[in-house]
Amino acid sequence: MALTRRTFVQRAAGATAAAPFVAAALGARIPALALAAKNWSDPTAWPDLRVPGPNDIAEVTGSIIVDVSTTVAGVTVTDGALLTFDPDKHLVLESSGNIVVYGTMVMRPSASASHTVKFIDVNESKFVGGGMEILASDVGLWVTHMGVLDAVGTTKQGWNRTGDHSTWLSTDELISTPVTPGDYTNFKSFTKGSAVPTSPQGFKSEILNLTRNVKISGTPGGRAHLMFLHSMVPQTVKNVEISHMGPRQNDKGVLGRYPLHFHHGGDGPRGSVIESVVVRHSGNRAFVPHAAHGVTLRDCIAYDITDAPYWWDLPTGSVLDTSDLTDDTLWEDCVAALVHPNDPIRGWYLHGFMMGSGSGNVARGLVATGIGGTKNAAGYQWPSMGNGRPNLWVFEDCVAHNNKANGIFTWQNDPNRHVVERFLAYNLGISGIVHGAYTNRYLYKDVEVYDCVYGVDIHAKSSEDDPRLTFENIYVYNASEAAVHISKSNSDNDGKPLFIGGLLTSLHVNNASNNGTHPGEYHFIDTGLVADEVTVLDATKGTVIYVEQSVNAWEINDTGNVTVVDGGGGGGTTSTTQPPATTTTTQPPGSTTTTQPPGSTTTTQPPGSTTTTSRPPRNTTTTTQQPPQSSTTTRPPRRGRPRDGVVEDGRGSEVPGSGESRSSFLGRLFNPFEVAGERSGAYGLTGTTAAVAAATGGTPTVGLVSQIGALSQPVPVVASAVGAGAVLLIKRRMLMAEAEVAQELAELDD
């Protein structure tokens, strides 16, 4: 008769009986050890025929099965040895000293059991940190060289936006992320299956599941760490909770001692999978794959973390030094939530995810929310120290919301074409994107920013040759000061940043720099920008804003003078100056602060001060405009990644291909044009429903739908019925390419 696991546990001490159980736990990787397996509670399993106690360091030299909860002063699993937790029992292994794994440690509980490694009585003040050696003072779980940690809990989806999942239990600890503007810290308890909180813009909260039945922890004030030191083999850590790890000293994190840390393994750990792992209540970061290549982090959660949770050391020496590079990392569907600054200075640059140096790295479907800090803090950061080394990332379908400062912060100078694609930012304290530093070629494509101070705050110039620094299809809604803020530029070149397509309806220019020695030229092509919404606060002499809108083009210089350029729509070069209509423009309501470049001090304008700028003349005899004939997509991109087999857009609703009806698709597609009442503020439009109807030839929805059959024809606009700015916004949002609409409707018909 075959021996079951339960029968084996009952018979406990039988070495021969243990063989099937241990072989199964290992996947038959070390079959020889299975023949000698003994229980932890069996005195004959130990060299001195005595079960280790609280003052002993247990040395595992063969195969030991943890069958009872126990407390020790440390554990060493020697090379080739095996320590396995009984899968059918609730077990806690407490240790006041290091657990060092040269062999294999297996934690794979059944769904009705749990396995815990807990470090107790840890003195964080004694940590040394850094280095390449195992230190008795730096208490933690060390897996080194050929050592393996095989820790796999019961499967849990880490998070979603539906509030329920087949792997979730009613007893699980669930947390909802904040979605209310101005809220950066209010993470609430959530009940499985309840209605998911929704932001004013219609975006759903992320619901985080923090419950796992494999746990590795320290204690509050007695934090330990987990390090894969010079790991030479792939690791598997799934459905694990890591809590109260990451020690601190003098209110700073101990260097190199993090909750889950791959340290200088090179290609050894390639193929490692860290999946649905929760790091919470960390005093020092969360996930650190440092100079360890080919590590995948998928569906992981960093919650309530001090200092940047997803991170690795940056190179500090010569550009030829590759010792700190990390290659082929995949961060997919991971969350950084409730992140605190390490100290006030580091708080300037706090971030959820750092896009570190290396090759082949991918960031996909990430969420950064509740990121604290000040000034340049952000959900995602491309750091200046990444310059001069390989540092290209695939970056797509990521979200930043309810962060105290920014969504993205970039401060790099290099010739590479970095691509940031399909990014969503909302409810941020400052900007959707802060882009620096001096000169680069980044491409931001298909970006939506809602309810921030600025959509894009740009410091850098473009490289002088192609490809240029480009912002393509950037949609900014309800920016409290401006969709685009051109800040201080320190580059003395002639590169011209390009904004093309999308919806950027307002611009502030405030780029005084180095006594006015570095002017710049910025191009806006078919972005919906109108001269009435350009405010020149303090521009370096020689600065030019060039705007092209299909049938016309114009420039504003550093004094605010407007020049209408002949040959708009084709980038004509012959220009004629029109008599400017001079108006007085006051600083943005409620603000007298002039934003300075990152790292510098701010200066304040005198309260109530004004800036005089020249505006283009208003030709009251012209009431008809041609629609922009741009080849770019003229509606916001759909975003979101599949969760639970449902393809979502940013608002959690299904899209074509997931069973949506034709009428539902049309209604949802044109919903943004319902500008009456509270919707008007959210989309930056003015005027009443009647005015919009007059401008579009019908009610907002019906009128727009009726235009689909004739989008290639000019759309008449009654300028007197609604503000010119609103008309332009409406036009840009409604001129969706005919082919795109036809394709999506065809998919629905299928």
C-alpha positions in Angstrom: 0.0 0.0 0.0 1.3 3.4 -0.9 2.3 5.6 2.1 0.3 8.9 2.3 1.8 12.1 3.6 -0.5 12.0 6.6 0.5 8.4 7.4 4.1 9.5 7.2 3.5 12.4 9.6 1.9 10.0 12.1 4.8 7.5 11.8 7.2 10.5 11.9 10.5 9.0 12.7 10.7 6.2 10.0 13.5 7.1 7.7 12.3 4.8 4.9 8.7 6.1 5.3 9.9 9.7 4.8 11.3 9.1 1.3 8.1 9.6 -0.8 7.2 12.8 1.2 10.6 14.5 0.9 11.0 13.5 -2.7 7.7 15.0 -3.5 8.6 18.2 -1.7 11.8 18.5 -3.7 10.3 17.4 -7.0 12.8 14.4 -6.7 15.7 16.9 -7.0 17.6 15.3 -4.2 16.3 11.7 -4.0 19.2 10.5 -1.9 18.3 12.8 1.0 14.8 11.4 1.1 16.1 8.0 2.2 17.6 9.6 5.4 14.8 12.1 6.3 14.0 12.5 10.0 11.7 14.8 12.0 13.0 17.9 13.8 11.5 16.5 17.0 13.5 13.3 16.8 16.7 13.5 18.9 18.4 11.0 16.6 18.1 13.5 13.8 20.8 15.6 15.5 24.6 14.9 16.0 24.4 15.2 19.8 21.1 13.3 20.0 19.4 16.4 21.4 16.7 18.5 19.8 18.0 22.1 19.4 16.6 24.7 21.9 16.4 28.5 22.1 20.2 28.8 22.8 21.3 26.5 20.1 22.2 26.9 16.4 20.6 24.0 14.6 22.9 22.5 12.0 21.1 20.5 9.3 23.5 18.2 7.6 21.1 15.6 6.1 17.3 15.8 5.6 15.2 17.2 8.5 11.4 17.7 8.4 10.1 20.5 10.6 7.2 18.8 12.3 6.8 21.1 15.4 7.0 24.8 16.1 10.3 25.6 17.7 12.7 28.4 18.8 16.4 28.4 18.2 19.4 30.8 18.1 20.0 30.1 14.4 19.9 27.5 11.7 22.5 26.4 9.2 21.4 24.2 6.3 24.7 22.8 5.0 25.7 22.3 1.4 23.6 19.4 0.0 21.3 19.3 3.1 17.5 19.7 3.1 15.2 21.4 5.6 11.5 20.8 4.8 8.4 22.1 6.6 5.6 19.5 7.0 3.0 20.7 4.5 -0.1 19.7 6.6 0.8 21.6 9.8 0.7 25.2 11.1 4.4 25.7 11.9 6.5 28.6 13.3 10.3 28.5 13.3 11.6 31.3 15.5 15.2 32.3 15.4 17.2 34.9 17.3 20.1 34.5 14.9 20.9 33.9 11.2 19.3 31.2 9.2 21.9 30.4 6.5 20.9 28.1 3.6 23.7 26.5 1.6 21.5 23.5 0.8 17.7 23.7 0.3 14.8 25.0 2.5 11.3 24.1 1.5 8.1 25.8 2.7 5.1 24.6 0.8 2.0 24.4 3.0 -1.3 23.0 2.0 -4.2 25.4 1.8 -5.3 24.4 5.4 -1.8 25.0 6.9 0.7 27.8 7.3 4.5 28.1 7.5 6.3 31.0 9.3 9.9 31.9 9.8 10.1 34.6 12.4 13.2 36.5 13.6 13.0 37.5 17.2 15.1 39.7 19.6 16.9 41.3 16.7 19.1 44.3 17.6 19.0 46.6 14.6 21.7 48.9 16.1 24.3 46.2 15.7 23.9 45.8 12.0 27.0 46.5 9.9 25.5 46.4 6.4 27.1 46.3 3.0 29.9 43.9 2.1 29.9 40.5 0.5 29.9 38.3 3.6 27.5 36.7 6.0 27.7 38.6 9.3 26.4 37.3 12.6 25.5 40.8 13.6 23.1 41.3 10.6 20.4 38.8 11.5 18.4 37.5 8.6 17.7 34.7 6.2 20.8 34.2 3.9 20.5 32.0 0.9 23.9 31.7 -0.7 25.9 30.1 -3.6 24.0 26.8 -4.5 21.4 27.4 -1.7 17.7 27.3 -2.6 14.7 28.8 -0.9 11.7 27.0 -2.3 8.8 29.0 -0.6 5.4 28.6 -2.3 2.2 29.4 -0.5 -1.4 28.8 -1.5 -2.1 30.7 -4.7 -3.5 34.2 -4.3 -4.0 36.9 -6.9 -2.1 39.8 -5.5 -4.5 42.6 -6.5 -7.2 43.6 -8.9 -9.8 46.3 -9.5 -12.9 44.1 -9.2 -12.7 43.5 -5.4 -13.1 39.7 -5.7 -11.3 36.7 -7.0 -11.6 32.9 -6.9 -8.4 32.6 -4.9 -9.6 35.1 -2.2 -11.3 34.2 1.1 -13.7 36.2 3.1 -11.1 36.1 6.0 -8.3 37.6 3.8 -7.0 41.1 4.7 -7.9 43.4 1.8 -7.0 47.1 1.4 -8.3 49.6 -1.1 -6.0 52.3 -2.5 -7.1 56.0 -2.3 -8.8 57.6 -5.3 -10.0 60.9 -3.9 -8.1 64.0 -5.0 -5.8 65.2 -2.3 -5.7 61.9 -0.5 -2.3 60.3 -0.4 -2.4 58.1 2.7 -5.9 56.8 3.3 -5.7 53.1 2.5 -8.9 51.5 3.8 -9.9 48.0 4.8 -12.1 46.4 2.2 -14.6 43.6 2.3 -14.4 40.9 -0.4 -17.1 41.4 -3.0 -18.0 45.0 -2.0 -18.3 47.9 -4.4 -14.9 49.1 -5.4 -14.2 52.8 -4.7 -14.1 54.9 -7.8 -12.4 58.2 -8.4 -14.3 61.3 -9.6 -12.8 60.7 -13.1 -14.2 57.1 -13.1 -11.0 55.2 -12.3 -11.3 52.2 -9.9 -9.3 51.7 -6.8 -6.8 48.8 -6.7 -7.8 46.2 -4.1 -4.7 44.6 -2.5 -4.8 41.2 -0.9 -2.2 41.1 1.9 -2.9 37.6 3.2 -0.5 34.7 2.5 0.1 31.4 4.3 3.9 31.4 4.0 5.4 34.2 6.1 8.9 35.5 6.7 9.1 38.2 9.3 10.9 40.2 11.9 9.3 42.3 14.6 8.5 46.0 14.8 11.8 47.6 15.9 13.5 44.2 15.5 13.7 44.0 11.7 15.7 41.4 9.9 16.3 40.8 6.2 16.3 38.2 3.4 19.3 38.1 1.0 20.2 35.8 -1.9 23.9 36.4 -1.7 25.9 35.4 -4.7 23.1 33.0 -5.6 24.1 30.6 -8.4 20.7 28.9 -9.0 17.2 30.1 -9.8 14.9 30.8 -6.8 11.1 30.3 -6.5 9.3 32.5 -4.0 5.5 32.7 -4.6 2.5 33.7 -2.5 4.7 34.7 0.5 4.2 37.6 3.0 7.4 39.3 4.2 6.8 41.7 7.0 8.8 43.9 9.5 12.0 43.5 7.6 14.6 46.0 6.4 16.5 47.3 9.5 17.2 51.0 10.2 19.8 52.9 12.1 19.7 56.6 13.0 16.5 56.9 10.9 18.2 55.6 7.8 18.0 52.2 6.2 21.0 49.8 6.7 22.8 49.5 3.4 22.3 46.2 1.7 19.8 44.8 4.2 16.4 44.6 2.5 13.2 42.5 2.8 14.0 40.6 -0.5 17.4 41.2 -2.0 19.3 39.5 -4.8 22.9 40.6 -4.3 25.6 40.2 -7.0 24.6 36.8 -8.4 25.2 37.7 -12.0 23.5 35.1 -14.3 23.3 32.6 -11.4 19.7 33.4 -10.4 18.5 33.9 -14.0 15.0 32.4 -14.2 14.1 33.2 -10.6 10.4 34.0 -10.1 9.1 36.2 -7.3 5.3 36.1 -7.7 2.4 37.4 -5.6 4.8 38.3 -2.8 3.7 40.9 -0.3 6.3 43.0 1.5 4.7 45.2 4.2 5.8 47.3 7.1 9.4 47.5 5.8 11.9 49.9 7.3 14.2 49.8 4.3 12.8 49.3 0.7 11.2 46.0 -0.5 12.4 44.3 -3.7 16.0 44.7 -4.7 17.4 42.7 -7.6 21.0 44.1 -7.6 23.5 42.9 -10.2 21.4 39.7 -10.5 20.1 39.1 -14.0 16.9 37.6 -15.3 14.7 37.9 -12.2 11.0 38.2 -12.6 8.8 40.0 -10.1 5.1 39.5 -11.0 1.9 40.5 -9.2 3.9 41.6 -6.2 2.9 44.2 -3.6 5.0 46.6 -1.6 2.8 48.2 1.1 3.7 50.6 3.9 7.4 50.9 2.9 10.1 53.4 3.9 12.2 54.5 1.0 11.9 53.3 -2.7 10.5 49.8 -2.7 11.5 48.6 -6.2 15.2 49.6 -6.6 18.8 48.5 -7.0 22.2 50.2 -6.4 23.3 52.6 -9.1 26.8 52.6 -10.5 29.0 55.3 -8.9 32.4 54.8 -10.5 33.6 54.9 -14.1 31.2 54.4 -16.9 33.2 51.3 -17.7 32.2 49.8 -14.3 29.4 47.3 -14.9 29.4 45.7 -11.5 26.1 47.3 -10.4 24.2 46.8 -13.7 21.1 44.6 -13.5 19.9 43.0 -16.8 16.6 41.4 -18.0 14.5 42.3 -14.9 10.8 42.0 -15.4 8.5 44.0 -13.2 5.0 43.1 -14.2 1.6 43.9 -12.6 3.4 45.0 -9.4 2.2 47.7 -6.9 4.1 50.2 -4.8 1.7 51.6 -2.2 2.0 53.9 0.8 5.7 54.7 0.5 7.4 57.0 3.1 10.6 59.1 2.6 13.7 57.8 4.3 14.6 61.4 5.5 13.7 64.9 4.4 16.5 65.1 1.8 15.9 61.8 0.2 12.2 62.7 0.3 12.9 65.0 -2.7 13.6 62.0 -4.8 11.4 59.3 -3.3 9.9 57.0 -5.8 7.9 53.7 -6.1 9.9 52.2 -8.9 13.4 53.2 -10.0 14.3 52.6 -13.6 17.9 51.5 -12.8 20.9 50.8 -15.1 21.1 47.7 -17.1 19.9 46.1 -20.4 16.7 44.3 -21.3 14.7 45.5 -18.4 10.9 45.7 -18.6 8.2 47.5 -16.5 4.7 46.6 -17.5 1.3 47.1 -15.9 2.7 48.7 -12.7 0.9 50.9 -10.2 2.5 53.5 -7.9 0.1 55.1 -5.4 0.4 56.8 -2.1 4.0 57.8 -2.8 5.0 60.5 -0.3 8.0 62.8 -0.4 8.3 66.3 -1.9 9.4 68.2 -4.9 10.8 65.6 -7.3 9.3 62.5 -5.7 7.4 60.4 -8.1 5.8 57.0 -8.8 8.6 56.2 -11.4 12.1 57.7 -11.6 14.7 57.6 -14.3 17.7 58.8 -12.2 20.6 61.0 -13.3 23.2 58.4 -12.1 21.9 56.1 -14.9 23.5 58.4 -17.5 26.4 57.0 -19.6 25.4 53.4 -19.1 22.9 51.0 -20.6 19.6 52.1 -19.1 16.8 51.5 -21.6 13.5 50.1 -20.3 10.4 48.8 -22.0 7.9 50.9 -20.1 4.2 50.4 -20.8 0.7 50.4 -19.4 1.7 51.8 -16.0 -0.4 53.9 -13.6 0.5 56.6 -11.0 -2.3 58.1 -8.8 -2.8 59.8 -5.5 0.9 60.5 -5.0 2.0 63.6 -3.0 4.2 64.9 -5.8 4.5 63.5 -9.3 3.8 60.5 -11.6 7.1 60.3 -13.5 10.4 62.1 -12.7 13.1 61.9 -15.4 16.5 63.5 -15.0 18.8 62.0 -17.6 21.1 63.1 -20.5 21.9 60.5 -23.0 21.3 59.8 -26.8 19.0 56.8 -26.3 15.4 56.7 -27.4 13.6 55.9 -24.1 9.9 55.1 -24.8 7.2 55.7 -22.2 4.0 54.3 -23.6 0.4 54.2 -22.4 0.8 55.9 -19.1 -2.0 57.1 -16.8 -1.7 59.6 -14.0 -4.4 61.2 -11.9 -4.9 63.0 -8.6 -1.2 64.0 -8.1 0.0 66.8 -5.9 2.2 68.4 -8.6 2.8 67.0 -12.1 2.0 64.0 -14.2 5.4 64.1 -15.8 8.5 66.1 -14.7 11.0 65.7 -17.6 14.7 66.7 -17.4 17.5 67.2 -17.3 19.5 68.9 -20.1 19.3 67.0 -23.4 17.8 63.7 -24.4 15.5 61.9 -26.9 12.7 60.5 -24.8 9.3 59.6 -26.4 6.2 59.8 -24.3 3.3 58.3 -26.2 -0.4 57.9 -25.4 -0.5 59.4 -22.0 -3.4 60.6 -19.9 -3.1 63.0 -17.0 -6.1 64.1 -14.8 -6.3 66.6 -12.0 -2.8 67.7 -11.3 -1.1 71.1 -11.1 0.7 70.5 -14.4 0.4 67.7 -16.9 4.0 68.0 -18.2 6.7 70.0 -16.5 9.6 70.1 -19.0 13.2 71.1 -18.2 15.2 69.3 -20.9 15.7 70.2 -24.5 15.8 67.8 -27.4 18.9 66.5 -29.1 19.4 68.6 -32.2 19.1 65.7 -34.7 16.3 63.1 -35.0 14.8 61.5 -33.2 13.7 64.5 -31.1 12.4 64.6 -27.6 8.7 64.0 -28.3 5.4 64.0 -26.4 2.9 62.3 -28.7 -0.8 62.1 -27.9 -0.6 63.5 -24.4 -4.1 64.2 -23.0 -4.2 66.5 -20.0 -7.5 67.2 -18.3 -8.3 69.7 -15.5 -4.7 70.9 -14.8 -5.1 73.5 -12.1 -2.3 75.7 -13.6 -1.3 74.5 -17.0 -1.3 71.4 -19.2 2.4 72.1 -20.0 4.9 74.0 -17.9 8.2 74.9 -19.6 10.7 75.3 -16.8 14.3 76.3 -16.4 16.5 74.8 -19.1 20.3 74.4 -18.6 21.1 73.2 -22.1 22.8 75.5 -24.5 21.8 73.6 -27.7 19.3 74.2 -30.4 17.2 71.0 -29.9 13.5 71.6 -30.2 11.1 69.4 -28.1 8.0 68.4 -30.0 4.5 68.0 -28.7 2.2 66.4 -31.3 -1.4 65.3 -31.1 -3.3 64.8 -28.0 -4.9 67.5 -25.9 -2.7 70.3 -24.4 -4.8 73.4 -24.1 -2.8 75.6 -21.8 0.9 76.5 -21.4 3.0 78.4 -18.9 6.5 79.4 -19.8 8.8 80.1 -16.9 12.3 79.2 -18.0 14.7 82.0 -16.8 18.1 80.3 -16.5 21.7 81.2 -15.9 21.0 84.9 -16.3 19.0 84.2 -19.4 21.7 82.5 -21.5 19.8 79.4 -22.6 16.7 80.1 -24.7 14.7 77.3 -26.3 12.3 76.6 -29.1 9.3 74.3 -28.5 6.9 73.0 -31.1 3.2 72.2 -30.6 1.5 70.4 -33.5 -2.2 69.7 -33.4 -2.4 69.7 -29.6 -5.4 72.0 -29.3 -3.2 74.8 -27.8 -4.6 78.3 -28.4 -2.8 81.6 -27.8 -5.2 82.8 -25.2 -4.0 80.0 -23.0 -0.3 80.7 -23.3 1.1 82.6 -20.3 4.7 83.9 -20.6 5.7 84.5 -17.0 9.5 84.7 -17.3 11.1 83.5 -20.5 14.8 83.6 -21.5 15.4 86.0 -24.3 15.2 84.2 -27.6 12.7 81.6 -26.5 10.1 80.7 -29.1 6.8 78.7 -28.8 5.8 77.5 -32.3 2.2 76.3 -32.7 0.7 74.6 -35.7 -3.0 73.9 -36.0 -3.8 72.4 -39.4 -4.7 75.5 -41.4 -2.7 78.1 -39.3 0.5 78.4 -37.4 1.8 81.1 -35.1 4.7 81.8 -32.7 5.0 83.5 -29.3 8.4 84.9 -28.3 9.9 85.6 -24.9 8.1 88.9 -24.6 4.7 87.5 -25.5 4.5 88.9 -29.0 2.5 86.8 -31.4 3.5 86.2 -35.0 1.1 84.4 -37.4 3.1 82.1 -39.7 2.1 81.8 -43.4 1.7 78.2 -44.5 0.3 76.5 -41.4 -0.4 72.8 -41.7 2.8 72.3 -43.6 5.3 74.0 -41.3 5.7 77.0 -43.5 8.6 79.4 -43.0 7.3 82.6 -44.4 5.7 84.7 -41.6 3.8 87.9 -41.3 3.4 89.8 -38.1 -0.1 90.7 -37.1 -1.0 93.7 -34.8 -1.1 92.0 -31.4 -4.0 92.6 -29.1 -2.4 93.4 -25.8 -4.0 92.1 -22.7 -3.0 91.8 -19.0 -2.7 88.3 -17.7 -2.6 87.6 -14.0 -0.7 84.6 -12.5 -2.6 81.4 -12.1 -5.4 81.8 -9.5 -4.5 80.9 -6.0 -0.7 80.8 -6.7 2.1 83.3 -6.5 4.9 80.8 -6.7 7.2 80.5 -9.6 8.4 76.9 -10.0 12.1 76.4 -10.2 14.0 73.4 -11.5 14.4 70.4 -9.3 17.0 70.7 -6.6 16.9 74.5 -6.4 15.1 76.9 -4.1 11.8 78.5 -5.1 11.2 82.2 -5.6 7.9 83.9 -4.9 6.3 86.6 -7.0 4.9 89.6 -5.3 1.3 88.9 -4.3 -1.1 90.1 -6.9 1.6 90.8 -9.5 0.7 90.6 -13.2 2.5 89.9 -16.4 1.7 91.7 -19.6 1.6 89.5 -22.7 0.5 90.1 -26.3 -2.2 87.9 -27.7 -3.1 87.2 -31.3 -5.8 89.3 -32.8 -9.3 87.8 -32.7 -10.8 87.8 -36.2 -14.5 88.0 -35.5 -15.4 87.6 -39.1 -14.0 84.0 -39.2 -16.5 81.5 -37.8 -15.4 78.3 -39.5 -12.2 76.3 -38.9 -11.0 73.2 -40.5 -10.5 70.1 -38.3 -6.8 69.2 -37.6 -5.6 66.8 -40.2 -3.2 65.0 -37.9 -2.3 61.3 -38.5 -2.1 60.8 -34.7 -4.7 59.1 -32.6 -7.2 61.8 -31.5 -8.8 60.1 -28.5 -7.2 59.0 -25.3 -5.7 55.5 -25.5 -7.4 52.7 -23.7 -5.4 51.5 -20.8 -5.2 48.8 -18.2 -4.0 45.3 -18.3 -6.0 42.1 -18.3 -7.0 40.9 -14.8 -9.1 37.9 -14.3 -9.5 37.4 -18.0 -11.3 40.7 -18.5 -9.7 43.4 -20.7 -10.2 46.7 -18.9 -9.8 50.3 -19.9 -8.7 52.8 -17.2 -12.2 53.0 -15.8 -12.6 49.3 -15.4 -15.1 48.8 -18.2 -14.9 46.2 -20.9 -13.7 47.1 -24.4 -14.5 45.6 -27.8 -13.6 42.0 -27.9 -14.9 41.3 -24.4 -18.6 41.1 -25.2 -19.6 44.8 -25.2 -22.6 45.8 -27.2 -22.4 48.2 -30.1 -24.7 50.8 -28.5 -22.7 50.6 -25.2 -19.5 51.1 -27.1 -20.8 54.2 -28.9 -22.2 55.6 -25.7 -19.0 55.1 -23.8 -16.8 56.4 -26.6 -18.5 59.7 -26.7 -19.3 60.1 -23.0 -16.4 62.6 -22.5 -18.3 65.1 -24.6 -21.1 65.4 -22.2 -19.8 68.7 -20.9 -22.7 69.9 -19.0 -22.6 70.4 -15.2 -19.8 68.6 -13.3 -18.4 67.0 -16.4 -17.3 70.3 -17.9 -14.6 70.9 -15.2 -13.2 67.4 -15.5 -12.5 67.9 -19.2 -11.5 71.5 -19.2 -14.4 72.6 -21.4 -16.6 75.7 -21.1 -20.1 76.5 -22.2 -23.5 74.9 -21.6 -25.0 71.8 -23.2 -27.0 74.0 -25.5 -23.8 75.9 -26.6 -22.0 72.6 -27.3 -25.0 71.3 -29.2 -24.9 74.5 -31.3 -21.3 74.0 -32.0 -21.6 70.4 -33.1 -24.9 70.3 -34.8 -27.0 68.5 -32.1 -26.9 67.2 -28.6 -23.4 66.3 -27.4 -23.7 62.6 -27.9 -26.1 62.5 -30.9 -24.4 65.3 -32.7 -21.0 63.7 -32.4 -22.2 60.2 -33.4 -23.8 61.8 -36.5 -20.4 63.1 -37.5 -18.8 59.7 -37.9 -20.0 59.2 -41.5 -18.5 62.5 -42.6 -15.4 63.0 -40.6 -13.3 63.7 -43.6 -15.3 66.9 -44.2 -14.8 70.2 -42.4 -16.9 70.5 -39.3 -18.6 73.9 -39.1 -18.3 75.5 -35.7 -20.4 78.4 -34.4 -17.7 80.3 -32.6 -20.3 82.7 -31.1 -22.2 79.9 -29.4 -19.3 78.6 -27.3 -15.8 79.8 -26.4 -13.1 79.3 -29.0 -11.1 77.2 -26.7 -14.0 74.9 -26.0 -14.8 74.5 -29.6 -11.2 73.5 -30.4 -11.2 70.9 -27.6 -14.5 69.5 -28.7 -13.2 69.2 -32.3 -10.1 67.5 -31.3 -11.8 64.9 -29.2 -14.5 64.1 -31.8 -12.2 63.8 -34.8 -11.5 60.1 -34.3 -10.1 58.5 -37.4 -12.8 56.9 -39.5 -10.8 53.8 -40.0 -10.3 53.3 -36.3 -14.1 53.7 -35.6 -14.9 51.4 -38.4 -12.5 48.8 -37.2 -13.8 48.8 -33.6 -17.4 48.6 -34.8 -16.5 45.7 -37.0 -15.0 43.9 -34.0 -18.3 44.5 -32.2 -20.2 43.0 -35.1 -18.0 40.0 -35.1 
